[in-house]
Amino acid sequence: MEPPAYARTLRGFNVNLVVRDVAPSVAFQQEVLGAEIVYSDADLAVMRHDGHEWMVHAAHAYVGEDGARMPFLTHTEAAHIRGGGVELRLYGIDPDAAEARARARGDRVLAESSDKPHGLRECYLVDPDGYVWVPGVPSNG
């Protein structure tokens, strides 16, 4: 789908993750989190889980046709950690299985799977760009 056509489909709330390289980010989301690839190229990917979509955008694509850098790119380059202060939560994903897949790939596990007092079993996984993903399911307790 051409970008203008895709843009006309967007509604409500969406997340766009600006990354250094789309492919490793997409691989993490697909292999560890079980997300579906709706579309992917070197500049942009659209991912889906449980009917919800988000975008993964390469930083190099944040340059206008005139060669000017978009202001958001300057902001992300100044950030110590991309997405600092944001938890990307995906419900309905077994955190123990996601943690095992992350470990098998050599990804960083920030916090192991455990039952939390708020009624969820979850873990904290760090993707190749430093974004923190929190897969979770209701706990048995």
Legacy VTK file of the C-alpha trace (Angstrom):
# vtk DataFile Version 3.0
C-alpha trace
ASCII
DATASET POLYDATA
POINTS 141 float
0.000 0.000 0.000
1.351 3.406 -0.907
2.067 5.673 2.098
-0.755 8.178 1.370
-3.258 5.308 1.112
-2.000 3.781 4.374
-2.152 7.184 6.089
-5.868 7.399 5.269
-6.471 4.128 7.186
-5.047 5.397 10.477
-7.465 6.095 13.329
-7.231 6.724 17.046
-3.918 6.122 18.776
-0.762 4.764 17.153
2.827 4.279 18.204
5.753 4.910 15.857
9.096 3.564 17.068
12.077 5.352 15.529
14.932 2.839 15.246
18.458 2.667 13.866
17.625 -0.298 11.622
14.152 -1.686 10.878
15.146 -5.332 10.313
16.510 -6.168 13.806
13.580 -4.419 15.458
11.067 -6.314 13.327
12.882 -9.606 14.004
12.683 -9.009 17.784
8.995 -8.145 17.640
8.168 -11.127 15.422
10.417 -13.758 17.018
10.157 -12.778 20.692
6.716 -11.192 20.923
4.936 -13.082 18.159
3.874 -9.905 16.372
2.724 -10.174 12.771
4.415 -8.239 9.988
1.782 -6.324 8.027
4.368 -4.546 5.876
8.126 -4.142 6.021
10.892 -2.518 3.986
14.202 -0.844 4.860
12.471 2.385 5.957
9.220 1.320 7.598
7.398 -1.650 9.045
3.830 -1.990 10.214
3.407 -4.598 12.934
0.236 -6.121 14.399
-0.730 -8.009 17.535
-4.274 -8.898 18.519
-5.746 -6.421 16.030
-3.549 -3.505 17.147
-0.996 -1.994 14.794
2.099 0.129 15.316
4.918 1.373 13.103
8.679 0.915 13.152
10.419 3.737 11.289
14.109 3.952 10.383
15.831 7.096 11.624
17.472 7.561 8.221
13.983 8.006 6.739
13.443 11.085 8.932
15.036 13.332 6.350
12.832 15.366 4.037
13.030 15.329 0.275
15.032 18.570 0.512
17.608 16.855 2.768
16.412 18.662 5.890
16.264 16.597 9.067
12.899 16.386 10.778
12.928 17.919 14.295
11.983 14.631 15.978
15.216 13.026 14.780
17.277 15.562 16.722
15.241 14.742 19.836
15.804 10.981 19.529
19.536 11.385 18.939
19.817 13.440 22.128
18.027 10.777 24.180
20.267 8.542 26.269
17.868 5.618 25.777
15.247 5.514 23.039
11.814 5.360 24.571
13.095 6.143 28.053
10.128 6.304 30.410
7.837 4.317 28.112
6.746 0.699 28.601
5.401 -0.949 25.459
2.869 -3.433 26.822
1.444 -6.311 24.818
-1.256 -8.314 26.561
-2.060 -11.907 25.714
1.571 -12.905 25.198
2.963 -15.540 27.556
5.824 -13.701 29.294
7.674 -16.911 30.196
7.725 -18.004 26.543
8.695 -14.509 25.344
11.471 -14.351 27.933
12.798 -17.747 26.807
12.803 -16.633 23.168
14.568 -13.387 24.102
17.240 -15.256 26.048
17.728 -17.698 23.163
18.347 -14.726 20.822
20.707 -13.070 23.302
18.357 -10.147 23.969
18.485 -8.343 27.301
15.972 -9.378 29.953
15.512 -6.402 32.241
13.179 -8.266 34.633
12.318 -11.961 34.665
8.757 -13.217 34.370
6.882 -12.976 37.645
3.398 -12.524 39.068
2.771 -8.912 40.039
0.433 -7.610 42.767
-1.725 -5.912 40.106
-2.817 -9.328 38.766
-0.531 -9.776 35.773
2.353 -12.114 35.050
4.875 -10.147 33.040
8.523 -9.637 32.197
10.543 -6.705 30.849
12.479 -7.268 27.627
14.792 -4.808 25.871
14.825 -4.709 22.058
17.881 -3.897 19.901
17.152 -0.150 20.094
16.622 -0.072 23.856
12.818 0.008 23.857
11.314 -1.912 26.780
8.546 -4.377 25.921
6.326 -5.886 28.624
4.407 -8.976 27.511
1.803 -10.026 30.033
-1.120 -12.282 30.871
-3.389 -12.471 33.910
-1.591 -14.243 36.758
-2.920 -17.439 38.296
-2.915 -15.919 41.782
LINES 1 142
141 0 1 2 3 4 5 6 7 8 9 10 11 12 13 14 15 16 17 18 19 20 21 22 23 24 25 26 27 28 29 30 31 32 33 34 35 36 37 38 39 40 41 42 43 44 45 46 47 48 49 50 51 52 53 54 55 56 57 58 59 60 61 62 63 64 65 66 67 68 69 70 71 72 73 74 75 76 77 78 79 80 81 82 83 84 85 86 87 88 89 90 91 92 93 94 95 96 97 98 99 100 101 102 103 104 105 106 107 108 109 110 111 112 113 114 115 116 117 118 119 120 121 122 123 124 125 126 127 128 129 130 131 132 133 134 135 136 137 138 139 140
